[in-house]
Each structure stands twice: as C-alpha cells, then as structure tokens.
Amino acid sequence: MAVICNRGNQHHAYPQIAQPRSHHPLLRDHPAARLRAASTNPPPLPHLRRHPRRRRPRRPHYPLSHRSANLCVRSRATQNHPQQVHPRRPPNPLAKASTYNNFYEYGTDKSDPSHEAYRLQTRPWPIQITGMVKKPQTINIDDLIHYRPLESRVYRHRCVEAWSMIIPWDGYSLSEFINFCQPLPSAKYVQFFSYNNKKVMPDEPGYDWPYREGLRMDEAMNPLTLLTFGCYGQVLPNQNGAPVRVIVPWKYGYKSAKAIVRFHFTDKEPATTWNVADGREYGFYSNVNPNYDNARWSQAHERRLDSSTFPRNIPTQMFNGYGDQVASLYAGMDLKKFY
C-alpha cells in the first residue's frame, strides 16, 4: 500500500507509512500497554497542557514516522491509495491544532474544548456495533486500537468556516473495522454516535444531542477514510476527539465525528446533527466544494492556519485536493443538489 504526494498538478506515489503495532509510538506509549485493565483515564499527554491559560505548551515532537513521510521515497504504488499533502507544507504545530477546535459539546468558542475537555474520562470506553450487521456486539477501545497496525497519515483538514490546517493523524483505514463488523449486504450507510454526558459536557443549547454523523458505505470503505486514535504520534487529546474518531479528509470537518461510542449500520440515509439543525447550509454529503458557497460566506478560498502570525488566504481545492481518489464516488451526481 502506498501514499500519494501532490506536487502542483502532478501526483507521485510513495510508500505508505505503516509501523508494526508494537513499535508505533502511539501504541508504545499508550497506557493500555502498561495497564490494559485500567479503569481510569490515561495520564496527561507530555505535550498537551491541561490548563492552557496557565502553562505554555512545549514545542511538539514529530516522531520518525512523520519525518520519514516527508522524505518522499519513491515507490511503484498506484494512485488508489491514501494521499499525503505536499511535503514542503509542514503540519501545523500541535499547540495550534489542539487549542483551535470546534467541539460544541464543550462550547462554541474555539478555545472552549481545550479548557473544558480535560473532564472527559476515556477509560473505560465501550463501543457498540449495532444495526444491520451479522452480530451486534460491544467492544472496548483498547482492543479496537490493537486490531490493526497503525499508520501515520498527514491530511489536509478543511472546516466549513473557511479555515484549514495540515495535521498528522494516527490510525488505520475505517474499511478494516467495517469488515470486522460484517455489515449485511443491505446496509448502505454507517452512522456514528458521539459520547454525550452532561456532567462533563455542557452541551450548547439548540442542538439535538448526542452528535451524529454518517457516511454512505462506499465513502466509509474508501482507503482515505481513517479510523483515528492519535495525532502527532500521541494519543488523541480530548478536545481533538479522544479516544476514537474518524477523519474524512475530502469533506468538511464536521463530517469527521469525534469521541465515537457507537457505529450503526442502516439501509436509509441517517440523520446527522448539522443537517437536522440547518439542512440548507449543511448537507448530508458536505464534500469540500469551492463552487458551492455556504449561505453566509464563500467557499472559494480558505485561511490556512499555521505557525505564522497572519493566516494565508489560499484557493480551496475541489474535494480538498483528494479528487483523484474520491471523485469517482460521485460520478453523475449534481454536487450542488447533493451538497
């Protein structure tokens, strides 16, 4: 398997970064490796502050896997595999990616999740598999993490609010987990339910909680769709969706559900939180599309948030630059009608 690197309008194939599960930094440092049966929350991450206002975070450490990905070693792989961003565009600093978040269960300000999410306890964390599957069951998060070898992938992240980042994620293709779930042939969609607990999540009023998202089955099975347990080689910070989330890099960020506790397979298009809140602005598909504007702002450009003081304004790419891998999923569809 390989990754695809963009150089302007050219595409080059490079080997996919997949480390043995026993050596991946996320698994090596994960508390489950030391205390698998623990029922308490994992210890604080070394590069993530619990109280951002009180302590300045350390400079993030990039493990060997991310440095290797930027070397762009050639391979004979095809373009049908997951894609890296341009290696000359380094990932955002962890301090930015972990303090500028949308997570409305903790508040609507971008800094609210990093201030409030420390209350979330991520052990124990049972995950339900329900709906149209051969055998509904409940599994635990540590078994899910160790099910397949983890890969480090650097993806573009595009928010519907017209800002973007570049973030290295750690996980494996969601298709691997879906195969484990054994959905029935009649299952056409998979729906994600996020954790909801008013004791630790204030819950912004006016929304139908818990948070729900969904994908068509062929979207979920695409190799780009990542079942994610970490970022920057570390366990996911709570505000970034710990302990497990999905990353769908060609869609707007709200399609990538966080803190998932249930995977539900169905034959009908599932209701999603933002589509229920305002279907005129937030469609079910929500593919990144510079030719279809939000009701309140243009989607033709985006603010790239990085380590610089002033964000750069850059053109938005169709499917967030992943068109070669996903455009065929929507052949013949009117992407303005099926927004």
N, C-alpha and C positions, 0 to 999 in steps of 0.2 A: 504494500500500500504506500502511497506517496502523497505529498502535499504539492500544491501548485502555487507558484510565486508570480505575482504580477509585476511586470516591468513596462510601464506605459500601457500600450495596447498589445504587448506580447505576453505570452504565457510560457513559463518554464516549469518543468516538473522536478521536484526534489524529493528525497526520501522522507517518509513520514516519521516523526519523532515518536517512537513507542519504546518505553523502557520496561524492563522486567518488573513485575509488580513488587518484588521485594526490594528493588533499588530505587524506585521512583521517590523523589523527596517527599511527596505528599503522603505516600504510604509509610515511608521510613519514619517520618516524624509524627504520623497520626497516633493519637493516644490509644487507638484500638490495638496497635502493635505491642503496647506495653500492658494494657489493662483492658482486654477485649470485653469483659463482662461488666465494665464500669457503668454505673447508672448516673454519673454526674456529668456536668458539662466539661468539654475538653479545656485544658488550661489556655490562658490568653496567648494569642499568636505573638511571636517575638517582634514582628514588625508592625503590629497593629495596636494602637492605643485604645484603651477602653474609654478614656475620657479625653477626647481630642482637644478640649479647651485648656487642659491642664498640662499636657505633656506633648512636646514636639516629636513626631514620629521619626524613627531612624530612616536613613536612606534605604529604599527597598533593595533586596538582594535578588539578582537574577541567576537562577541555577543553570548548570551546564546545558540542560535541555534547551533553554531559550537562546543561549549563546550559540549552540550548535545550529539551531534553526536559522539563525541569521548568516551562517556561513554559506548557505545556498549551494550545497554539494549536489552535483548533477546526478540524475537517475533516469532510467528508461521508463518511468511510470507514465500513465496516461493522464488526461485532464479530468477524469471522472472521480478524482479523489479530493479530499479536503484541501483547502486553499489557505496559504499564508498571505499576509499583507506584504507590501513591498519592504524588503529588509532594511532599506535606508530610512524607514519610518519607525523609530523605536517605540516600544509600548509606552503607554502613559505611566508616570510614577504611581506606585501603589498608593501613596498618600492622596493623590487626586482621585484615583479610581475607587477608593474606599471612603471618601468623605463627600462625594458629589453623586448622590443616588436618588432615584425615585423608588420609594417603598412606602406607599400611602398608609399602610397599617401602622406606621410609626410617625406619620406626619407628612405634610405637603412641602415643607422646606427641604432643600437639597441636603442640608446638614443634619436634619432630624434623625434619619436612620443611624448615622454614626454615633449620635448622642444617646439614643434610646435602645438600640438593638442588643446591647450587652445583656439585657434581662432574659433574652431567649435562651432556653436550655435545649441543646441539641443532642442530648443523650438522656434517656432512651429516645429513639426516633423510629417508631414503626411506620411502615409504608404499605398501604393497601393496594392490591391489584383487583379491580372489580369490573363488572360489565360482561361484555361478550368475549370471554376467554374460556379455555378448556377447564381451568381450575382456579377460581378466585382464591386468593391467599394473602397473607400478610408476611412481609419480610422485614429484617432490620437493616439499618443504614450501613453497618459495618460489612455485612455480607454483600450488600449492593456495591460498595466501594471495591471490594476484593473480587468481584465477579469476573472482571476482565482487566487486562493490563491497562494502565492509564497512559494517555498521550498528552503532550503539551502542544496546544494549538494557539497561534496568535491570530485573532479575528478583529475585524472592524466592528465597532458597536455604534449603531445609529439610533438615536432617540427620535421619536415623533416630534419632539420640541425643537428639532433642527440643530442639535448639537451631537458631537460624536467623539469617540475615544478609540484607542487601539489597546486591546487587553489580551494578555496571555492566559488562557484557561487550561485547566487540567481535568480530564475525564476520558470517556470513550463514547463511541457513536451510540445514540439512542437506539438505533436499529438492533444492536446487540441485546439490549434489555428487552425490547419488544419481542424478539424471537424467544427469549426466555419466558415471557408472559403467555405465549401461544394464543394470540387472538384468533377468534373464529373467522372464517373467510368472509362472513357477512359484516364484520367490523370495518367501518370505513373511516373512523375518526378516533383519535385518542385525546382525552380531556385531562387536564392537570388541575388538581385542587391544592391550594397552598394552606399552610398552617394558619390557624386563627385561634387566638386566645386573648380575650380582653384584659386578662391580668397583666400581660406583658406587652400587648399591642393596643394602643389607644383606639385604633380604628377611626379613620376620618369619616364623619357622618355623611350620609347621602349616597353611599355605595352599598352594593349587595355583597356582603362578605359571607363566606371566605372568597378570596381571589380565585378566579377560574380562568383558564386559558385552554386552547385546543388547537390541534393541527389535523389536517387531512392525513390519512395514513401514508400516502406516498411522500408527503413532506416530512413526516416523522421518520420515515425509513431512509431519507436521503443521508448520505455519509457525512454531510456538513453538520447535521443536527447533532449537538453534543450534549450528552448527559454529564453534568459538570459537578465536581466535588471540590475544586480548588482553583486558585488563580495565583500567578507569580510563584508557583511551586509550593504554595502553602495551602492549608485548609481554608476554605471559603470564610471570609469574615461574615458575621451575622448579617450585616447591612447589605452584603452582596448576594444574599440568598442561601446561606448555610442551612442545613448541611448538604442539600442537593437541589439543583435547579437544572433547567435546560437552557441552551444557547442556540438560537436560530439566527445566524448572522445576516441573512438576506431580508429579514423582517425588522420592523420597528421594535425597539427594546421591550415594550410591554408584552410582546408575544412570548418572551422568554421567562416563563413562570419561575418564581423563587420559592424556597422553603417548601418543597412539594411533599405532601403526605399521602397522596392518592393518585393513581393512574387508572382512568376509567375508559373502557373501550365501548364504542357505540356505533350504530349504523346511521345515526342522524347528526347533522351539524350541531355541535354543542354550543350552549350559551357561554359567552365569555364576559368578564366583568366590564370591560370598557365598551364593548359593543352594546351591552344592555344599558349602560349609563348614557351613551350617546352614539347610536348607530350611524348617524350622519357623518360623524368625524372619525369613528373608529370601526372600520370594517372587520369582518372575520379574518380575511387573508392578511391585510396590513403589510404587504410587501413594500419595501423601500422603492418609491417611485417619484423621481423628480418632476414628472409630467402631470402629477395629480396632487394638487395643493390641499392642505388642511383648510377647513372652513375659515380659519383665523390667520393663517400665515402661509407663506410659500414653502415648498419642499425642494425647490431647485438648488438651494445652497445649504451648507451646514457650517457651524462653528466647531472647528477641531480643537478640543480642549486638551492641552498637553502641559508641559512644564513651563512654557513661556507665559509671560505676564498678560499678553494680549492674544486671545484666540484668533486663529487664522480662519478666514471665510473661504471655503473651497466648494467647488461644484459637487453636488450629490450624484452618485452613480446609480444607474438602474440596478435593482436588486443588491444595492450596496457594493457593487463590484463583483458579485458572485454569479453573474448571469450565465456564464459558460456551464456552471454546474446545476443551475436550477431553472433556467428559462423554459426548458422543455416541459416542466411540470405544469405550465400554464399555457401551452400551445392552444391557440384558437379561442382563448378566453379574453373577454373585454376587461382589461385590468382597471378601468375606471368604473365599470359597473360592479365588478367583483373586487372592490377595494379592500 
